[in-house]
Amino acid sequence: MFETRTEHDFLGEMEIPAHIYYGIQTCRAVENFRISGIAISSQTKFIQALACVKKAAALANCELGVLDKEKCDAICQACNEVVAGKFDDQFPVDVFQGGAGTSCNMNINEVVANRALEIMGHRKGEYRYCHPNNDVNCSQSTNDAYPTAIRLALYTKITQLIGDMDYLRAALADKAEEFRDIIKMGRTQLQDAVPMTLGMEFAAYAETLSEDMMRMGEARNLIAEINMGATAIGTGINSPVGYAELVTRRLREVSGVPVSMASNMVEATWDTGAYVQLSGVLKRCASKISKICNDLRLLSSGPRCGLNEINLPPRQPGSSIMPGKVNPVMPEVMNQICFDIIGKDVTVTMAAEAGQLELNVMEPVIAYALFAGIHRLGAGCRSLVDFCIRGITANGDRCKDMVRHSIGIVTALNPRLGYETAASIAREALNGGGSVYDIVLERGLMTREELEDLLQPEHMLAPTSHMGRKASEDGKA
């Protein structure tokens, strides 16, 4: 047996373990939402953001004369301790919940109120001295405090993700420099195309990450607009004059996030467009990174019967039955992370669409999907770099040999011989197994010196000045 305290709400009374900091409403939520087994305590940035919101509200309320200084100081100290991680185990509410986030909001209200009571010399549950609703939630509603905390947490997590993506971009750029002189065949539709360098391939990967980092930054800017001070539906009921502007300013100071007040609080209270935008950008990033991982798996396929142009560092045995087999496990796990993010984009879209009238009650699942996707993509980027990208090596001789024997180099003959003639050379090489080089010489279409100069792989990597096409030869077979 353990000591309890009695708490009540308008549904009745409940015995609460005396040592815990959350109260009756949190306990009801834990009882009601036994869904995922994932508590909001796992989302530390979100818990910290909730505490920042409560601290900023206390400071603004005290300055406006609706909260006395003793309570304000105690609430602020309690919030600082929550931010420091002292109460991470006091947030047991499931990430999947009804009530538009009320359970999360009351969880932080109760934890802060009970810790503030201790700071003021009282016992937990003695709410007449500091009340979860009257004091910690003063001038607030779940409908402005909760989404504001989500946006604060997202802003911080997006910033971290951009850093993680840059970590991957830099590693790819390093490989682009390392492989800049390795000639290989480019491919379109899995068919031989024209020569390029392995460095060009990796430089393109780095560039696409740069583009997506910019798009992610734009999405982050949209997230920084908040509706704090809107209270229930955007009218600001139960808040003092000037509160919205002041609490937004205090929140910037407390959190370090450059939040701005929405121009229309009613619209901002139900609008989830910024979440949809962010989810779309997250999906865009996932799609591109997954494509890069697909390429890595193809380029490293083999080692004897595949492309085998690059080697991925071996991380673990690849089979319980086939000795010596090594699988591309790091690109594979990143693919799966990306599939999950792409699926979560549908969740976010449907949840945003499901909003009705003056509130979107589906924000908890939006928050979970975005928090999880951002965290996993960032962790995946770093793991991909540390356990795969940095250890990639190139099989330069293999790459060069495939260029020499490729039919694709015939494309370089177009400006000199014309498309029809080049096509007939390609057809003969494919049917007879000969080389493009030998067929051109056998037909007497070019001198050896001209051909060797034109078919130098290095000469096919950028726009060049070619000898003009002889019109009379165009169409010859």
N, C-alpha and C positions, 0 to 999 in steps of 0.2 A: 504494500500500500504506500501511497505517496500523498503528501499534503496538497490540498486543492483550495481554490478560491471560487466563489460563486459570482458569475457574471450573468447579465440579462440583456436581452434586446426585446423588441416588441413581439417576437414569437414565443418568448418564454425564458427560462433560466437554464444554465448549464454549469456543471462543475469543470473548472479548468485547472490542469496541473499548475501548482503555485510557482514552479520554477520557470515556466515558459513566458516569453514576452508577448506573444500574440494572444488574442482574446477570442471571444465567443463567435464573432463573425468569420474569423479565419477558420475556427474549428468547424463551423457549419460548412464552409467551402471544402475543407478537406474531406468531410463526410460525404458531401454531394458529388464531388468530382474525382472519383477514383478511376481515372481514364488512362493516362499515358504512363504514369509512374515517374514522370519528369517534373520536378518541382521548379517553381520560378527561381529558387535559390541557385539553380544551375546557371542562371543568366545574370552573372555578377554585375555586368555593366548596367543592366536594367535596374537591379536593386540599388546600385549607387545613384542612378538617375532619379529614381523615386525619392531617395533621401535628399537629393539636391532640390527637387521640386518642393518638398516639405520645408526645407530650410529657407529657400527663397520666399515662400509664402509667409513663413513666420516673421521674417525680417520686414517684409512689406506691410504685413498686418500690424506689427508693432509700431512701425513708423507712422502708419495712418491712425493709430490709437485704438485699434479694435482687439489688440492682444497685449496683455501686460508684459513688462520687460522680464520678470522672473520666469514666466512660462516660455517666453521667446528664447531666452538664454538656455534654458533646459532643453527645449526642443532642438535648438541649433547644435548643442553639444551631443545630443542623442543622434542627430543626423550625421554629424561628423564621425561618430563611432560606427554607424552603419556603413558609411562610405569606406571606412578603414577596414571593413570586413569582420568586425567583432560579432556581428549577429547574422552571418550568412545562413546559419542553420535554423533561423527563426522564420523562414519564408517557405512553408510547405505546400502552398497552394499549387495545384496542377496547372501546367501551361494551357491545357484545354479546359475551358470553363464557360459557363453562361454568365450573363449579367454585365456584359460590356466592360469587364475589367474591375467591377466593384470589389470583387474578392481580393485582387491585388492591392487596390487602393486602401481597403480596410486593413489588410495585412500590415502595410507600412504604417498606417495610422496607429494601429494598436501597439506595434513594436516600439515606435517612437514615443507614444504616450506613456507606456509602462517604463521605459528607460528614463524618460523625463521625470516621472514620478520618483524613481529611485534617486535621481540627481537632486531633486528638491527635498529629499528626506522622507518620502512616503513609500507605502508598499504598492506593489503591482495591483492593479484593479481598483485603486482608490481614485476613481475617475472624477470625483468632485473637485479635485485639485488640478487635474490636467486631463481633459477628455479627448478621446480619439476623434470624435466628430466636431465637437464645439471648438476645440483649440487646434489640434494638429491639422484638421481639415477645414479650418476657418477660411471663409471666402473662396472655397473650392467646391467642385463636384468631381466625381470620378471622370465625368465627361470632358474635363479640361486637364486635370492633374495626370490622369493615366496616359492619354495620347501624347501629352507633353513629355512625359518620362520615356515613352517609346521612342520619340524623335530624338531626345538627348542621347539615348543609348545607341540608336542607329547611327547618329552622326559620329560618335566615337568609334563605333565598330567599322563604319565605312572608311574612316581615316586609317584604321589599322589594316583593313583589306587593301587599300591603295598601296600601303607600304609592302604588304605581302606580294601583291602583283608586281610591284617594282623590283622586288627581290628576284622573282621569276624572270622578268624582262631583262634585268642586268645579266643574269646567268645565260640566257639565250644570246644576248649581245656578245658576251665573252666567247661563246662557242662560234658565233658568226665570224669573229676575228680569227679565232684559231683555225677555222676551216676555210678561210677565204681563198686559198689557192688550190683547193681540191675540186677538180672538174668532175662533173657527174651529169647524168641525163635528167632533165626535167620530165615530168609526166603529167598528162591530162587524161582524165577518164581511165586511169590506170594503164594507159598506153604510152609508149615512148613519144616524147614531144621533141624538144630541142635541148642542147646543152646549157648548163648553168653551173654555178659552184655550190657546194654544200654550204658555204658561208652565206650565199644569197638566200638559201632556204631558211637558215636559222635567223638571218637578219629580218626576214619577213615575219617570222614568229615574234621577234622582239618588237617590231613596229606595230603589229596588231594589238599587242598588250599595251603599248603606249596610247593608242587610240582609245582603248577601253578604259584606261585609267582616267582619261579626260572626261569620258562620258560618266564615269562613276563620280567624279568630282562635281559634275553638273547636277546629278541626282542628289548628292549630299547637300547642295545649296538649297534645293527645294524642301528637303526634310527639316531645315533649320527654321521654317516658319511655324509658329505655334499658336494655340488658342488659349493660352493660360489667362485666366480672368473671364473666360466665357461663362463659367460655372455650368449650369445644367444644359442650356440649349444655345447659348451665345448671347443672351441678353444681359448677362452679368448680375443676375438677381443674387441677393445676399452678399454682395461685395461692395466695399466703400468706393466712393468716387475717386478715380485716379489709380485704382488698384491694378488694373490690367497693365498699364504702362509701367508702373513701378515694379511689379513682380517680374515682368519680363526683363527689366534692367537688372534687378537683383539676381535673377537666374543666370544672366550672362556672366555676372561677377562670380557667382558661386560655382558654376559648372565649367567656365572657360569656353563654352560653346557659343558662337555668335548668333544666338536665336533672335528672331524678330517677331513682332506681334502681327498677326493676320489682319488684313484690312477689313474683312467682313467676318465677324466672329460666328455668326449663325452658319454661314457657309463652311467655315473652317472646322466647326464642330462635327459636321457629318462627312466632310470631304475626305476621301482616302486616295485621291489621285496621285499624290506624291509617292505613296506606297506602291501603287501600280507601276509608276514610272521607274522607281528603284528596282522593283522585281524584274521589270523588262530589261533593264541594264544588266542586272545580275544574270539573267538568262542569256543575254548577249555574250557576256564574259564567259559563262560556262560553255556555251556553244563553241566559241573559238578555242578555248583551252582544251576542250574535248577533242576538237579537230586536230590540234597539235599533237595530242597524245595518240590519236589514231595514226598520224604520220610516223611518229616515233616507233610505234609497233610494226608498221609496214616496212619502214626503212631498216629495221633491225631484224626482220623476219629471216629465218634460216635455222642454223648458221650455214648449212650447205645447200639447202633447196629453196631459199627465199632471196630477197633482194640483198640482204647482208651488206648494206652500204655503211651502216654504223653499228657499233656495239654498245648496248646498254649495260651498265654495271650489274653483275649478278648479285641478287639480294637474298635468294633462298632457293633450295632445290624445287624444281617445278613439277615433279610428278612422284607419286607413290609407287609407280610401276615402271616408268621409263628412266633408267639411269642416265645421268648427265644432262637431262633436260632442264633448262632454265627459262622461266617465263618473265615477260615484261610487267611485273606486278605493280610497279609504281604508276606507269601510265594507265594500267587497268583500274586501279583504285581511284585515280583521278577521273577517269571516264564515269565511274559509278557515282562519284560526288556530283558531277555535272548533270547526270540523268536526274538525280534527286532534286537538284535546283530547278531544272526545267519543269519537272512535275509540280514543284511548289509554286511556280509562277501561275499555274492554273488555279491552285488553291487561293492565292492572293487575289487573282482577278475575280473569281467567283465570290469571295468574301467581300470585296469592295463593291461589287454589283448588288450584293444582298442588303446594303444599307437602305433604311426606310425612314422617310420624313426627316426629323431633326437629329438623328444619331445613327451611326453604324455600330451595331452591337457585336459585329464579328471581328473586331480588332484583335482579340486575343490570338486567334489563329493566324492572322496576318503577322502579328509580332513574332510569334513562334517560327513561322515559315521564313521570315526575313532574318531573324537572329541566327537560326540554324544554318541557313544557306550561306550567309556571310562568314560565319565562323568556319564552316567546313571548307569553303572555297579557299579561305586564307590559309588554313592548316594544310590543305592539299597542295597549294602553291609552294609552301616552304618544304614540305616533304618531297615534292617532285624535284626541287632544286637539290636538296641535300643528299637524296638517295638515288637520283637518276641523272639530272642534267649535267651536274658538275663532273660526273664520271664517264660521260659519253666519249667514245673514241671513234675515229673514222677509219674505214678500210679504203684508203686512197687508191691502191692498185686495182681493187675490185671496181671502184667507181669509174676509173679511167678506162678499164678494159670494156665495160659496158658501153661507154661512149664510142669506142673504136668500132665495136661490132653492131652498133645501133643503126637501124634504117632511118631514124629521126634526123640524122645529120644531112640527109638529102634536102631538107628544107633550105639549107644555106645555098643550094644550087639554083633556087628559083630565080633570083635576079639575073643570073648569067644565062641559064638554059631555058627558063620558062617553066610554068607549072606542069604542063602536059608532059614535057620531056622528063622532068624530075619525077613525076608520078610513074612513068613507065620504067624508070630506073629502079624506083622503090619496089614496083611489082615484080620485076625480074629478080631483084635481090631476095625478096620474100619467097618467091616460088622456087628459085634455084639454090638458095642458101649462100650465094656469093656476097661480096661486100660492095657497097656503093662505090668505093674508091676504085676497085678493079673494073667494074662495069663501065664507068665513065671513061677510063683509059682504053678499054677494049673497043668502045664505040668511037674513039677518037674525038670525043666532044671537047676535051680540054687537054692541055699539056700537063705533064706531071707537075711542073713547077706551079702552074696556075691552080691546079687542083689542091696541091699540098698547102698552098697559101690560103685558099678559100675554106678548106676544111680544118684548119687549125681551130681546135675547140675554143681557144682564147679569143679568136676573132668572131665567135658567134655569141659572145656574152653581152654585147651592147650594139647600138646602132653603128654601122660602119659604111664607108664609101665602097661600093662594089663596082666592078666593071659592068657597064650598061648591058642590058639584055639585047641579044641580036634578034630582031623581030622575025627575020626569015627562018630562024631556028625554032621559034615558038610553035609548039604543036608537033614537032618531030618525035617519032618513036624510035 
